């Protein structure tokens, strides 16, 4: 089954219906025409979204400060295709969205080998559906430009958790935090140096599948690497299986599993390193766990090995990372 034939969570369909209701549009006839049998696939959901956008003359379905007129997403994609690097493409995309929708406004900051993309609102927080849509409109084309999935280290929404919040975690492939101080998504900064090399013909093919294909890049828990990520996320690093044991758990040969990882732009060592880094950062910034205990929880028998690994992840020592995080938090509190 191809990605675009996979089912869409009913939560996202209900939220699109709600956007239509708020402007007095009955979306039911459109949905029945596109998916007469009931449940929608990704491709059908994309067609449904496109039809609503045409009716509402807004590709963001009324969720942003200004309507995103039909054709705006394609224009943004044409603008970022010519960027020299993925980092420049990200900056251009944020600038384009700011011009097109007015808010929430995005900015990117690179710190400790991570790219933090934060969205700010002039007033109260918007809906989880609006934040989620902004993120995939921004990140979907970046995954396409990078020719790989860009794993998300952290996703946080400023708003309260909606009904069916677990669908958001499945979509992004990582747990989504709600009621956060700021809406943000954190990715590894390393891919931002990748050169952009996509032809106009390839972009035309990509746009023909939009917006359904925007949900493919972060349907993270539905493919093999997403399932592995979910397995590791709920297991202590001390108990993580080696690659051959992992293949047996998934009833595959090691060569087949390795090929699946490669096809999805991942490898097991990189994935475990990424998850260890994210968990270690969380423990250092959100808990009082000692550095030695963090090293033990990450599965390192020697603290010195953890120190070396963390230096590679963050460019600094665990103790300095914790101190810098606490200092940043204090400064933010003073400003507020």
N, C-alpha and C positions, 0 to 999 in steps of 0.2 A: 504494500500500500504506500503510495507516495505521500509526502507531507501534506499536500493540498487536499487530499481526500480524507484526512483525519477529522474527527468531530471537534466542534467548538464547544467550550463550556457553556451551558445554558445561562450562567450568570452574565456573560458578556452579551448574549443576545437580549436578555431582559434589560440590561442597561442601555443598549442601543434603542430599544423600544421606548424606554423612559425619556431619552433625549428627544425622540420624535414627539412624544406626548406633550412635552413642555412647550412645543411650538404649535400644538394643535394638529399635528400630522398623524393620521392613522397608518401605522406601518404594517398592520396585519395583511392587507392585500398584497403588498410588496413581498413580504416574507413568504406567503403562500405561492406566489408566482415563481419565486426563486427556489424554494424548497418545499414542493407540494407534499412530500412524504413526512415532513416534520423536522427532525433534527438536521442541523446545517453542518456541512463540511467547511473547512477553511476557505476553499474556493468559493462556496456559496455565501459564506459570511462576508467575504470580500466584495462579492457582487451586491449583497444586501447593503453593505456600508456605502458602496459607490452610489447606489440608487438613492439612499437617504441623503447623501451629500449633495446630489443633484437637485433633489426636491427642496432641501433646506438652503442650498447655495453656500454650504459650509462643510469643508472636509473634516472639521473637528466637531461637527454636530452640535454646535452651540455651547461648547464647554469652555471656550477661552474668551479673553476680553474682547477680541475682534474676530469676526468670522474669517475662516481660512478658505478663501474662494476656490472653487473647483479649478484644478490645474496648478495650484500652489505647490503641492507636494512634488509634482513632476518638475516644476521650475527649480525647487530646492535641490533635487537630485542632479539636474543638469549643472547647477552651480558647484556642487561639491565634487562632481566627477573630475573636474579639471584641477583639483587641489594636488599639490606635489606629494603630500603625505596624509596619512589618516588623521593625524593631529590637526592639520590645517583644515581638513574636511570637516572635522568636528567643530572647529571654531566657526567655519562658514555656515554650517547647519544651524548652530545656535543663533548666530546673527540673523539668518534668514527667518527662523521661527519667531524671533523677537520682532522683526519687521512685520511679519505676516499676522501674528495672533496677538501681539501686545503683552500678553501675560497668561500664565506664569512665565517669567523670564529665566532663562538658563545661563549658567556660567560654568567654566571648567577651571579647576585648580589642580596642579600636579604637586603631590607631596608624598614623601616616603615611598616612591616608586608606584604610587597609585594616582589615578585620575579621578577626581571627585567632581561629578556633574551635579550641580545643585540648582534647584528651581525656587524662585521667590515669588510671592504674591503681594500685591498692594493691599489686599484686604484679607478677609477670612480665607481659610483653605478651600480649594475647590474639591470636587469629588475624587474618590480613588480612581474611578473610571477615567476622569480627565487626566490625572497624573499618569496613569498607565498608558493612555493613548499617546500623550506627548512623548513618553519614553520610547515607545516602540516606533513612532514616527521618526524619532531622532536616531535610535540605535539600529533599527532594521536596515536602512541603507548603509550604515557604517559596517555592519557585518558583511553585506554584499560587497562593498569596496575592499574589505580586508580578505575576502574569500575564505572566511572562517567564522565560527561562532566566537563571540567575545564573552567569555564567562564573566558573570557578574559577581563581584565580591560581596556587595551589600546593596540592598534596595530598601529605602525608607520613604514613607509617605507622611506628610504633615497632618493628614485628615484621619478621622476615626475609621476603624475597620468596617468594611461593608459586609452585608450578608454574603456568604460564600467566599470569604477572604482566602480560603485555601486554594481557590482557582488562580489567584494572583501568584502564589508561590509556585504552583505547577507551571504557570506561564513563564516566569522568569528563571526557574531552575534553582532558586534559592529562597530562603524564608524572607518574606516581606514584613518589615516593621511598620506598624501604624502608630499614630499619635506621636510621631517623631518631631523634634524641634524644627526640622527642615526637611523638605522633600529632596532626596538625592539618590543617585546611583553611583556606585564605586566600581571601577574596572582597573585591571592591571594597566599601567601606563606604557609598558614596553611596546604593545602593538601600535601605538600612536606614531612611532617612527617608520612604520611600514610605508613603502611607496604606493601610490595609487596608480593603477594601470588597468583601467576598464574602458572599452570602446563605446562609442555612441550606439552602435548596433546592439551591444550587450545591454546597455541601459534601456533601450526600447523594449527588449525582451523582458527585462526585469519589471518595467512599468506596466506591461500588459498583464502581469499576474498580481499587481498591487490592487487593493491593499491586503488581499488574503495572505500574500507571502510575508507580510510584515510580522505575522504571528509565528512564522516558522523558526526564525532565529532564536527565539526564547521560549519555545515549547520544550524547555530544558529537561523535564522529567519524563518525557514520553519516548525519547530515543535511548539507545543503550548507554551512552555516556551520561545522560541525565539520570537514568536508573542507577548507574554506578555512583554518581554524585549523591543521589538521595540515600543510597545504602551507607556510604561513608559518612554522610552528614549526621546520621542518627547512631553512629557507632564511634566508640572511643578510638582515637588513632593508635592506641596500644594494641587494639584488636583488629586492625585493618589487615585483610588477607594479602598475600603476595599475588603476583599476576596470575600464576598458574592456578592457584586456589580460587581466585576470582573467576577465571574462565570456567572452572568446574561448577561454581555456583550458578553461572548463567548458561550452563549446559552448552558450552562452545569449546572449540579447540583454542589454545592460546593464539594461534595464527589468525583465526577468524576474528577473535575479539580485538586483536591488535589492528587488523584491517578496518574494523568498525570504528575504532578510535581515530585512525588516520583519516578515514573518509569524513569524519566530523570535526577534523582539525584539532584533535586532542591526542594526548598520550597519558598513560597511567601515572608515570612519575610526575609529570607536570601537574596533573589533576590533584594528586595527593599533596604535592608541595603547596599548591594554591589553597587547598582547604586547610592545611596546617597553618599557613600564614594568616588566613582569615580568622581562624579560631584563636590563634595566639594573640593577634591584635585585639580581639574582643576581650579576652581574659585580662590583658594588660591594661586596657582602657576602661573596662566596665566592672572589674572586680578587684579585690585586694589580694588575689592569689599571688604568692611570692614567685619570683622569676624561676627559682629552682623547681617549684611545683608545676609551673606552666610547662617547663621543659619535660618533666615527667609525664604530664597529661598529654603532651604531644608525641609521646612514644620514644623520647630520647633517653638512653641509659646514662649519658654523660651530659651535664649542663653545657660544657664547652662546645659540644656538637650542635646543641640548640642555638647557642650564641652565634656560631658561624653561619648556620642556616638563616637565622633571623637577620643577620647583617646583610646577607644576600637578598632577602625579601624586601627589607625596608631601608637599607643603606645606613643603618645605625644600630646601636645595641638595644636589647630589650629594655634596659633600665632608662636609657636616654629617650626611647620612644614613649615610655610611660610618662616620664617627666615632661616631655614636650606636649603630650596630649593633655595633661593636667594643667599646664600653663596656658594652653590655648583655651581650655574650658573656663579658666578663671578670667581671662581677658574678655571672653564672650559674656560672662556673667556681669562683669563690670560695665560693659557697654549697655547691656539691657537695663 
